[in-house]
Amino acid sequence: MNWNVPNILTLLRIALIPVFVVVFYLPWVWAAQVCALVFTAAALTDLLDGYFARRLNQESSMGAFLDPVADKLMVTTALILLVEADPSPALAIPVVIIIGREITISALREWMAELGARAQVAVSMIGKIKTTVQMIAIIMLIYRADIWELPTYITGFVLLYVAAILTLWSMLVYLRAAWPNLLGHAHPDINSDDDLE
């Protein structure tokens, strides 16, 4: 295990998951707000580990593996708990879209990696925007209480649908890039290191 700064931050994000779950169920008056703070801290480690990996030149194979795993574990856990707290079809629909997309793209990337064409389904700018909107939406949905005149929960609800739309859009971008390989036709840039950005 390479104990550099980015990997430590990623492991911290994973360690915050059980903390997040426990706080989510605590019968405290401020439980939702503390829970939102824990999730925000986890989201910040996601930004910081990538920043430090590039800034300190500490990119590693372990980090490349752990980072997306930590993200998906944290986001999936939060979305499942939110649906449990508010078991409505309106909330379940974007949650299913987001989780379903993550499973689909993870399988696609694994399959493309076996073909040596992993770069064709690298993270796109749409995916990064989707992640940002999704994180803000989840934080607002967890926090629940209105902030001054801002209806936090409703705003988070709307942003989650925006994230779901961006999720479908980014999935189509990835599938389009991988489509020649899915049809069995080798792409001319199969060994290219260019991503979709």
ROSE-4610 file (N, C-alpha, C; in Angstrom, 1 decimal, always signed):
// ROSE-4610
residu = [M/M/M/N/N/N/W/W/W/N/N/N/V/V/V/P/P/P/N/N/N/I/I/I/L/L/L/T/T/T/L/L/L/L/L/L/R/R/R/I/I/I/A/A/A/L/L/L/I/I/I/P/P/P/V/V/V/F/F/F/V/V/V/V/V/V/V/V/V/F/F/F/Y/Y/Y/L/L/L/P/P/P/W/W/W/V/V/V/W/W/W/A/A/A/A/A/A/Q/Q/Q/V/V/V/C/C/C/A/A/A/L/L/L/V/V/V/F/F/F/T/T/T/A/A/A/A/A/A/A/A/A/L/L/L/T/T/T/D/D/D/L/L/L/L/L/L/D/D/D/G/G/G/Y/Y/Y/F/F/F/A/A/A/R/R/R/R/R/R/L/L/L/N/N/N/Q/Q/Q/E/E/E/S/S/S/S/S/S/M/M/M/G/G/G/A/A/A/F/F/F/L/L/L/D/D/D/P/P/P/V/V/V/A/A/A/D/D/D/K/K/K/L/L/L/M/M/M/V/V/V/T/T/T/T/T/T/A/A/A/L/L/L/I/I/I/L/L/L/L/L/L/V/V/V/E/E/E/A/A/A/D/D/D/P/P/P/S/S/S/P/P/P/A/A/A/L/L/L/A/A/A/I/I/I/P/P/P/V/V/V/V/V/V/I/I/I/I/I/I/I/I/I/G/G/G/R/R/R/E/E/E/I/I/I/T/T/T/I/I/I/S/S/S/A/A/A/L/L/L/R/R/R/E/E/E/W/W/W/M/M/M/A/A/A/E/E/E/L/L/L/G/G/G/A/A/A/R/R/R/A/A/A/Q/Q/Q/V/V/V/A/A/A/V/V/V/S/S/S/M/M/M/I/I/I/G/G/G/K/K/K/I/I/I/K/K/K/T/T/T/T/T/T/V/V/V/Q/Q/Q/M/M/M/I/I/I/A/A/A/I/I/I/I/I/I/M/M/M/L/L/L/I/I/I/Y/Y/Y/R/R/R/A/A/A/D/D/D/I/I/I/W/W/W/E/E/E/L/L/L/P/P/P/T/T/T/Y/Y/Y/I/I/I/T/T/T/G/G/G/F/F/F/V/V/V/L/L/L/L/L/L/Y/Y/Y/V/V/V/A/A/A/A/A/A/I/I/I/L/L/L/T/T/T/L/L/L/W/W/W/S/S/S/M/M/M/L/L/L/V/V/V/Y/Y/Y/L/L/L/R/R/R/A/A/A/A/A/A/W/W/W/P/P/P/N/N/N/L/L/L/L/L/L/G/G/G/H/H/H/A/A/A/H/H/H/P/P/P/D/D/D/I/I/I/N/N/N/S/S/S/D/D/D/D/D/D/D/D/D/L/L/L/E/E/E]
num = [1/1/1/2/2/2/3/3/3/4/4/4/5/5/5/6/6/6/7/7/7/8/8/8/9/9/9/10/10/10/11/11/11/12/12/12/13/13/13/14/14/14/15/15/15/16/16/16/17/17/17/18/18/18/19/19/19/20/20/20/21/21/21/22/22/22/23/23/23/24/24/24/25/25/25/26/26/26/27/27/27/28/28/28/29/29/29/30/30/30/31/31/31/32/32/32/33/33/33/34/34/34/35/35/35/36/36/36/37/37/37/38/38/38/39/39/39/40/40/40/41/41/41/42/42/42/43/43/43/44/44/44/45/45/45/46/46/46/47/47/47/48/48/48/49/49/49/50/50/50/51/51/51/52/52/52/53/53/53/54/54/54/55/55/55/56/56/56/57/57/57/58/58/58/59/59/59/60/60/60/61/61/61/62/62/62/63/63/63/64/64/64/65/65/65/66/66/66/67/67/67/68/68/68/69/69/69/70/70/70/71/71/71/72/72/72/73/73/73/74/74/74/75/75/75/76/76/76/77/77/77/78/78/78/79/79/79/80/80/80/81/81/81/82/82/82/83/83/83/84/84/84/85/85/85/86/86/86/87/87/87/88/88/88/89/89/89/90/90/90/91/91/91/92/92/92/93/93/93/94/94/94/95/95/95/96/96/96/97/97/97/98/98/98/99/99/99/100/100/100/101/101/101/102/102/102/103/103/103/104/104/104/105/105/105/106/106/106/107/107/107/108/108/108/109/109/109/110/110/110/111/111/111/112/112/112/113/113/113/114/114/114/115/115/115/116/116/116/117/117/117/118/118/118/119/119/119/120/120/120/121/121/121/122/122/122/123/123/123/124/124/124/125/125/125/126/126/126/127/127/127/128/128/128/129/129/129/130/130/130/131/131/131/132/132/132/133/133/133/134/134/134/135/135/135/136/136/136/137/137/137/138/138/138/139/139/139/140/140/140/141/141/141/142/142/142/143/143/143/144/144/144/145/145/145/146/146/146/147/147/147/148/148/148/149/149/149/150/150/150/151/151/151/152/152/152/153/153/153/154/154/154/155/155/155/156/156/156/157/157/157/158/158/158/159/159/159/160/160/160/161/161/161/162/162/162/163/163/163/164/164/164/165/165/165/166/166/166/167/167/167/168/168/168/169/169/169/170/170/170/171/171/171/172/172/172/173/173/173/174/174/174/175/175/175/176/176/176/177/177/177/178/178/178/179/179/179/180/180/180/181/181/181/182/182/182/183/183/183/184/184/184/185/185/185/186/186/186/187/187/187/188/188/188/189/189/189/190/190/190/191/191/191/192/192/192/193/193/193/194/194/194/195/195/195/196/196/196/197/197/197]
x = [+0.8/+0.0/+0.9/+0.6/+1.4/+0.7/+1.4/+0.8/+1.1/+0.7/+0.9/-0.4/-0.3/-1.4/-2.7/-2.7/-4.0/-4.6/-3.8/-4.4/-4.9/-4.3/-4.7/-6.1/-6.2/-7.5/-8.6/-8.3/-9.3/-9.7/-8.7/-9.1/-9.9/-9.6/-10.4/-11.9/-12.1/-13.4/-14.1/-13.5/-14.1/-14.4/-13.5/-13.7/-14.8/-15.2/-16.3/-17.6/-17.7/-19.0/-19.7/-19.1/-19.8/-20.1/-19.3/-19.6/-20.9/-20.9/-22.1/-23.4/-23.3/-24.5/-24.9/-24.0/-24.3/-25.0/-24.4/-24.9/-26.3/-26.5/-27.8/-29.0/-28.7/-29.7/-29.8/-28.9/-28.9/-30.1/-30.8/-32.0/-31.6/-30.7/-30.3/-31.1/-31.3/-32.0/-31.1/-29.8/-28.9/-28.3/-28.9/-28.3/-28.2/-29.2/-29.2/-28.1/-27.9/-26.9/-25.5/-25.3/-24.0/-23.7/-24.7/-24.6/-24.2/-24.9/-24.5/-23.1/-22.6/-21.2/-20.3/-20.6/-19.7/-19.7/-20.8/-20.8/-20.0/-20.2/-19.4/-17.9/-17.5/-16.1/-15.6/-16.4/-16.1/-15.9/-16.9/-16.8/-15.6/-15.2/-14.0/-12.7/-12.7/-11.5/-11.4/-12.6/-12.6/-11.9/-12.2/-11.5/-10.0/-9.7/-8.3/-7.4/-7.9/-7.0/-6.5/-7.5/-7.1/-6.1/-6.4/-5.5/-4.1/-4.0/-2.7/-2.0/-2.7/-2.1/-1.4/-2.0/-1.4/-0.3/-0.6/+0.3/+1.6/+1.5/+2.6/+3.2/+2.6/+3.0/+3.0/+1.9/+1.7/+0.6/+0.4/-0.6/-0.1/-1.0/-0.6/-1.7/-1.4/-2.3/-3.4/-2.9/-3.8/-4.8/-4.3/-5.2/-6.2/-5.8/-6.7/-7.8/-7.5/-8.5/-9.4/-8.8/-9.5/-10.4/-10.0/-10.7/-12.2/-12.4/-13.7/-14.5/-13.9/-14.6/-15.1/-14.3/-14.7/-15.8/-15.8/-16.8/-18.2/-18.1/-19.4/-19.9/-19.1/-19.6/-20.3/-19.6/-20.2/-21.5/-21.5/-22.7/-23.9/-23.6/-24.6/-25.2/-24.3/-24.8/-25.8/-25.4/-26.2/-27.5/-27.5/-28.7/-29.7/-29.2/-30.0/-30.7/-29.9/-30.4/-31.5/-31.2/-32.2/-33.5/-33.5/-34.7/-35.4/-34.7/-35.3/-36.0/-35.4/-36.0/-37.2/-37.2/-38.3/-38.6/-39.3/-39.6/-40.7/-40.4/-41.4/-40.8/-41.7/-41.3/-40.5/-40.9/-40.3/-38.8/-38.4/-37.0/-36.3/-37.1/-36.5/-36.0/-36.8/-36.5/-35.1/-34.7/-33.4/-32.3/-32.6/-31.6/-31.3/-32.4/-32.2/-31.4/-31.7/-31.0/-29.5/-29.2/-27.8/-27.0/-27.6/-26.9/-26.8/-27.9/-27.8/-26.8/-26.6/-25.6/-24.2/-24.0/-22.7/-22.3/-23.3/-23.0/-22.7/-23.5/-23.3/-21.9/-21.5/-20.3/-19.1/-19.2/-18.1/-17.9/-19.0/-18.9/-18.3/-18.7/-18.2/-16.7/-16.2/-14.8/-14.0/-14.5/-13.8/-13.6/-14.7/-14.7/-13.7/-13.8/-12.9/-11.5/-11.2/-9.8/-9.3/-10.1/-9.7/-9.3/-9.9/-9.6/-8.4/-7.9/-6.8/-7.3/-8.6/-9.2/-9.8/-9.2/-9.7/-9.9/-8.9/-8.9/-10.1/-10.8/-12.0/-13.2/-13.1/-14.2/-13.7/-12.7/-12.2/-13.2/-13.0/-13.9/-14.1/-15.3/-15.5/-15.9/-15.9/-16.3/-17.7/-18.6/-20.0/-20.1/-19.3/-19.2/-18.8/-17.9/-17.4/-18.5/-19.2/-20.3/-21.4/-21.7/-22.7/-22.4/-21.1/-20.6/-20.8/-20.4/-20.6/-22.0/-22.9/-24.3/-24.9/-24.5/-25.0/-24.6/-23.3/-22.8/-23.6/-23.8/-24.6/-26.0/-26.6/-28.0/-28.1/-27.2/-27.2/-27.0/-26.0/-25.8/-27.1/-27.8/-29.0/-30.1/-30.2/-31.3/-31.0/-29.8/-29.4/-29.7/-29.3/-29.4/-30.9/-31.7/-33.2/-33.7/-33.2/-33.8/-33.5/-34.5/-34.3/-33.2/-32.5/-31.4/-31.9/-32.2/-32.9/-34.2/-34.2/-35.4/-35.3/-34.2/-33.9/-34.6/-35.5/-36.1/-35.1/-34.2/-33.1/-33.5/-34.5/-34.8/-35.4/-36.2/-36.8/-35.7/-34.8/-33.7/-32.9/-32.5/-31.8/-32.5/-33.8/-34.6/-34.5/-34.6/-34.5/-33.1/-32.1/-30.7/-30.5/-31.1/-30.9/-31.4/-32.5/-33.1/-32.2/-31.6/-30.6/-29.4/-29.0/-27.9/-28.2/-29.5/-29.9/-29.9/-30.3/-30.3/-28.9/-28.0/-26.6/-26.0/-26.5/-26.0/-26.3/-27.6/-28.0/-27.2/-27.0/-26.2/-24.8/-24.1/-22.7/-22.7/-23.6/-23.6/-23.7/-24.5/-24.6/-23.3/-22.6/-21.3/-20.3/-20.3/-19.4/-19.8/-21.0/-21.5/-21.2/-21.3/-21.0/-19.5/-18.7/-17.2/-16.9/-17.6/-17.3/-18.0/-19.0/-19.9/-19.2/-18.1/-17.5/-16.9/-16.4/-15.9/-17.0/-18.2/-19.3/-19.9/-19.7/-20.2/-19.1/-17.9/-16.9/-16.0/-16.1/-15.2/-14.2/-12.9/-11.9/-11.9/-11.8/-11.7/-10.3/-10.2/-8.9/-8.0/-8.6/-7.8/-7.8/-7.9/-8.1/-7.0/-5.8/-4.6/-4.3/-5.3/-5.1/-5.2/-4.4/-4.5/-5.5/-6.1/-7.0/-8.3/-8.7/-10.0/-11.1/-12.3/-13.4/-13.6/-12.7/-12.8/-12.4]
y = [-1.2/+0.0/+1.2/+2.2/+3.4/+4.5/+4.7/+5.7/+7.1/+7.6/+9.0/+9.8/+11.1/+12.0/+11.7/+11.5/+11.2/+9.9/+8.9/+7.6/+7.6/+8.4/+8.5/+9.3/+10.3/+11.0/+10.1/+9.3/+8.3/+7.3/+6.8/+5.9/+6.5/+7.8/+8.6/+8.7/+8.9/+8.9/+7.6/+6.5/+5.2/+5.0/+5.5/+5.3/+6.2/+7.3/+8.1/+7.5/+6.5/+5.8/+5.3/+4.4/+3.9/+5.1/+6.1/+7.3/+7.9/+8.1/+8.7/+7.9/+6.6/+5.7/+5.8/+5.8/+5.8/+7.2/+8.3/+9.6/+9.8/+9.2/+9.3/+8.7/+7.7/+7.1/+7.6/+8.4/+8.9/+9.8/+9.6/+10.4/+11.8/+12.5/+13.8/+14.9/+16.0/+17.1/+17.6/+17.6/+18.1/+16.9/+15.8/+14.6/+14.8/+15.4/+15.6/+16.6/+17.6/+18.6/+18.1/+17.3/+16.7/+15.7/+14.9/+14.0/+14.6/+15.8/+16.6/+17.0/+17.4/+17.8/+16.7/+15.5/+14.3/+14.0/+14.1/+13.9/+14.9/+16.2/+17.3/+17.1/+16.6/+16.3/+15.2/+14.2/+13.1/+13.7/+14.5/+15.1/+16.0/+16.7/+17.5/+16.7/+15.5/+14.6/+14.1/+14.0/+13.6/+14.7/+15.9/+17.0/+17.1/+16.9/+17.1/+16.0/+14.8/+13.7/+13.8/+14.2/+14.4/+15.5/+16.6/+17.8/+17.5/+16.8/+16.5/+15.4/+14.5/+13.5/+14.2/+15.2/+15.9/+16.9/+17.6/+18.7/+18.1/+16.9/+16.3/+15.2/+15.0/+13.9/+12.6/+12.3/+11.1/+10.2/+10.3/+9.4/+7.9/+7.0/+5.6/+4.7/+3.5/+2.5/+2.2/+2.2/+2.0/+3.1/+4.3/+5.5/+5.5/+5.1/+5.1/+4.1/+3.0/+2.0/+2.4/+2.9/+3.2/+4.4/+5.5/+6.7/+6.5/+5.9/+5.7/+4.8/+3.8/+2.9/+3.6/+4.5/+5.3/+6.2/+6.8/+7.7/+7.0/+5.8/+5.1/+4.5/+4.1/+3.6/+4.7/+5.8/+6.9/+7.4/+7.7/+8.2/+7.2/+5.9/+4.9/+4.7/+4.7/+4.6/+5.8/+7.0/+8.2/+8.1/+7.7/+7.7/+6.6/+5.5/+4.4/+4.9/+5.5/+6.0/+7.1/+7.9/+9.0/+8.4/+7.4/+6.7/+6.0/+5.4/+4.8/+5.9/+7.1/+8.1/+8.7/+8.7/+9.3/+8.3/+7.2/+6.2/+6.5/+7.5/+7.9/+7.6/+7.3/+7.0/+8.2/+9.4/+10.6/+10.6/+10.2/+10.2/+8.9/+7.8/+6.5/+6.5/+7.2/+7.2/+7.8/+9.0/+9.5/+8.7/+8.1/+7.3/+6.0/+5.4/+4.2/+4.5/+5.6/+6.1/+6.2/+6.9/+7.2/+6.0/+5.1/+3.9/+2.9/+2.8/+2.0/+2.4/+3.7/+4.2/+3.9/+4.0/+3.7/+2.2/+1.3/-0.1/-0.3/+0.3/+0.1/+0.6/+1.8/+2.4/+1.7/+1.2/+0.4/-0.9/-1.5/-2.8/-2.5/-1.4/-1.0/-0.7/+0.1/+0.4/-0.9/-1.8/-3.0/-3.8/-3.9/-4.6/-4.0/-2.6/-1.9/-2.0/-2.1/-2.2/-3.6/-4.6/-5.9/-5.9/-4.9/-4.8/-3.8/-3.2/-2.2/-0.9/-0.6/+0.6/+1.4/+1.3/+2.0/+3.5/+4.1/+5.5/+6.1/+5.2/+5.7/+5.9/+5.4/+5.6/+6.3/+7.1/+7.9/+8.9/+9.5/+10.5/+11.7/+12.1/+13.2/+14.4/+15.6/+16.8/+16.8/+16.1/+16.0/+15.2/+14.1/+13.3/+14.1/+15.0/+15.8/+16.8/+17.4/+18.3/+17.6/+16.4/+15.5/+15.2/+14.9/+14.6/+15.7/+16.9/+18.1/+18.4/+18.4/+18.6/+17.6/+16.3/+15.2/+15.4/+15.8/+16.0/+17.1/+18.2/+19.3/+18.9/+18.1/+17.7/+16.8/+15.9/+14.9/+15.7/+16.6/+17.4/+18.1/+18.7/+19.5/+18.6/+17.4/+16.4/+15.9/+15.7/+15.2/+16.3/+17.5/+18.7/+19.0/+18.9/+19.0/+20.4/+20.9/+22.2/+23.3/+24.2/+25.4/+26.3/+26.9/+27.9/+29.2/+30.0/+31.3/+31.1/+31.7/+31.5/+30.4/+29.7/+28.7/+27.4/+26.8/+25.5/+24.4/+24.1/+23.2/+21.9/+21.2/+19.9/+19.9/+20.8/+20.9/+21.2/+22.1/+22.5/+21.3/+20.5/+19.3/+18.3/+18.2/+17.3/+17.6/+18.9/+19.3/+19.1/+19.4/+19.2/+17.7/+16.8/+15.4/+14.9/+15.5/+15.2/+15.8/+17.0/+17.5/+16.5/+16.0/+15.1/+13.8/+13.4/+12.1/+12.3/+13.5/+13.8/+13.8/+14.5/+14.5/+13.1/+12.3/+10.9/+10.2/+10.3/+9.6/+10.2/+11.5/+12.1/+11.6/+11.6/+11.1/+9.6/+8.9/+7.4/+7.3/+8.1/+8.0/+8.4/+9.4/+9.8/+8.6/+7.9/+6.8/+5.7/+5.3/+4.3/+4.5/+5.8/+6.2/+6.0/+6.4/+6.2/+4.7/+3.9/+2.4/+1.6/+2.3/+1.6/+0.7/+1.2/+0.4/-0.9/-0.8/-2.0/-3.0/-2.4/-3.2/-3.9/-3.3/-4.0/-5.0/-5.0/-5.8/-5.2/-3.9/-3.2/-2.4/-2.7/-2.0/-0.5/+0.3/+1.8/+2.2/+3.1/+3.5/+4.0/+4.6/+5.2/+4.3/+3.0/+2.0/+2.1/+2.5/+2.6/+4.1/+4.9/+6.4/+6.6/+7.6/+7.9/+9.1/+9.6/+10.8/+10.4/+11.2/+10.9/+11.7/+11.6/+12.3/+13.7/+14.3/+15.7/+16.5]
z = [+0.0/+0.0/+0.0/-0.9/-1.0/-0.1/+1.0/+2.0/+1.7/+0.5/+0.2/+0.6/+0.4/+0.9/+0.1/-1.2/-1.9/-1.4/-1.2/-0.8/+0.6/+1.5/+2.9/+2.9/+2.0/+1.9/+1.4/+0.4/-0.1/+0.9/+1.7/+2.8/+3.9/+4.1/+5.1/+4.6/+3.3/+2.7/+2.9/+2.8/+3.0/+4.5/+5.4/+6.8/+7.3/+6.6/+7.0/+6.7/+5.8/+5.5/+6.7/+7.5/+8.7/+9.7/+9.8/+10.6/+10.1/+8.8/+8.1/+8.4/+8.3/+8.5/+10.0/+10.9/+12.4/+12.7/+12.2/+12.5/+11.9/+10.7/+10.0/+10.8/+11.6/+12.4/+13.9/+14.3/+15.7/+15.9/+17.1/+17.4/+18.0/+17.3/+17.8/+17.0/+17.6/+17.0/+15.8/+16.0/+14.9/+14.1/+14.1/+13.4/+11.9/+11.3/+9.9/+9.5/+10.3/+10.0/+10.1/+11.2/+11.4/+10.3/+9.9/+8.8/+7.5/+7.2/+6.0/+6.1/+7.3/+7.5/+7.2/+7.7/+7.4/+5.9/+5.2/+3.8/+3.0/+3.5/+2.9/+3.0/+4.2/+4.5/+3.5/+3.3/+2.4/+1.0/+0.6/-0.8/-1.0/+0.1/+0.0/-0.2/+0.5/+0.3/-1.1/-1.8/-3.2/-4.0/-3.7/-4.5/-4.2/-2.9/-2.4/-2.9/-2.9/-3.2/-4.7/-5.6/-7.0/-7.1/-6.4/-6.4/-6.0/-4.8/-4.3/-5.1/-5.7/-6.6/-7.8/-8.3/-9.5/-9.0/-7.9/-7.4/-6.9/-6.2/-5.6/-6.4/-7.6/-8.5/-7.8/-7.1/-6.3/-6.8/-8.1/-8.7/-8.6/-8.3/-8.2/-8.7/-9.0/-9.4/-8.3/-7.0/-5.9/-5.8/-6.0/-5.9/-7.0/-8.2/-9.4/-9.2/-8.4/-8.1/-7.0/-5.9/-4.7/-4.8/-5.5/-5.6/-6.1/-7.3/-7.8/-6.9/-6.3/-5.4/-4.2/-3.6/-2.4/-2.8/-4.0/-4.4/-4.5/-5.2/-5.4/-4.2/-3.2/-2.0/-1.2/-1.1/-0.3/-0.9/-2.2/-2.9/-2.8/-3.1/-3.1/-1.7/-0.7/+0.7/+1.0/+0.7/+1.0/+0.2/-1.0/-1.8/-1.3/-0.9/-0.3/+1.0/+1.9/+3.1/+2.9/+1.9/+1.6/+1.2/+0.4/-0.1/+1.1/+2.0/+3.1/+4.0/+4.1/+4.9/+4.2/+2.9/+2.2/+1.0/+1.4/+0.4/-0.6/-1.5/-2.5/-3.9/-4.8/-6.2/-6.8/-6.4/-7.0/-6.6/-5.4/-5.0/-5.5/-5.6/-6.0/-7.4/-8.3/-9.7/-10.0/-9.6/-9.9/-9.2/-8.0/-7.3/-8.1/-8.6/-9.5/-10.7/-11.3/-12.5/-12.2/-11.1/-10.8/-10.4/-9.6/-9.2/-10.4/-11.2/-12.4/-13.4/-13.5/-14.4/-13.9/-12.6/-12.1/-12.3/-12.1/-12.3/-13.8/-14.7/-16.1/-16.6/-16.2/-16.6/-16.0/-14.8/-14.1/-14.9/-15.3/-16.1/-17.5/-18.1/-19.4/-19.3/-18.3/-18.2/-18.0/-17.1/-16.9/-18.2/-19.0/-20.2/-21.2/-21.3/-22.2/-21.8/-20.5/-20.0/-20.5/-20.6/-21.0/-22.5/-23.3/-24.7/-24.9/-23.8/-23.9/-24.4/-24.2/-24.7/-23.6/-22.4/-21.2/-21.4/-22.1/-22.3/-23.0/-23.8/-24.5/-23.6/-22.4/-21.5/-20.2/-20.3/-19.2/-18.8/-17.6/-17.1/-18.0/-18.4/-19.2/-18.4/-19.0/-18.4/-17.9/-18.7/-18.3/-17.0/-16.9/-15.7/-14.5/-14.7/-13.6/-13.1/-14.1/-13.7/-13.0/-13.5/-12.9/-11.5/-11.2/-9.9/-8.9/-9.4/-8.6/-8.2/-9.2/-9.0/-8.0/-8.3/-7.5/-6.0/-5.8/-4.4/-3.7/-4.4/-3.8/-3.5/-4.4/-4.2/-3.0/-2.8/-1.7/-0.4/-0.3/+0.9/+1.3/+0.3/+0.6/+1.1/+0.5/+0.8/+2.3/+2.6/+3.9/+5.0/+4.6/+5.6/+5.9/+4.9/+5.0/+5.4/+6.5/+7.1/+6.1/+6.0/+5.2/+5.7/+4.7/+5.1/+4.7/+5.7/+5.5/+4.7/+3.5/+2.7/+1.6/+1.6/+0.6/+1.1/+0.3/+0.6/+0.3/+1.2/+1.0/+0.4/+1.0/+0.6/-0.8/-1.1/-2.5/-3.5/-3.2/-4.1/-4.3/-3.3/-3.4/-4.3/-4.1/-4.9/-6.4/-6.7/-8.1/-8.7/-7.9/-8.3/-8.5/-7.7/-7.9/-9.3/-9.7/-11.0/-12.1/-11.9/-12.8/-13.0/-11.8/-11.8/-12.5/-12.4/-13.0/-14.6/-15.0/-16.5/-17.0/-16.2/-16.6/-16.6/-15.6/-15.5/-16.8/-17.3/-18.5/-19.7/-19.8/-20.8/-20.9/-19.7/-19.7/-20.0/-19.6/-19.9/-21.5/-22.1/-23.6/-24.3/-23.7/-24.2/-24.1/-22.9/-22.7/-23.7/-23.8/-24.7/-26.1/-26.5/-27.9/-28.2/-27.2/-27.4/-27.5/-26.7/-26.7/-27.8/-28.5/-29.3/-30.4/-31.1/-32.1/-31.5/-30.3/-29.6/-29.2/-28.8/-28.4/-29.6/-30.8/-32.0/-32.6/-32.0/-32.4/-33.5/-33.7/-34.6/-33.8/-34.1/-33.4/-33.7/-32.8/-33.0/-33.4/-34.4/-34.8/-33.7/-32.6/-31.5/-30.3/-30.5/-29.4/-28.4/-28.8/-27.9/-27.5/-27.9/-27.5/-26.1/-25.6/-24.1/-24.0/-25.1/-24.9/-24.3/-23.3/-22.7/-23.4/-22.8/-23.5/-23.2/-22.5/-22.2/-23.4]
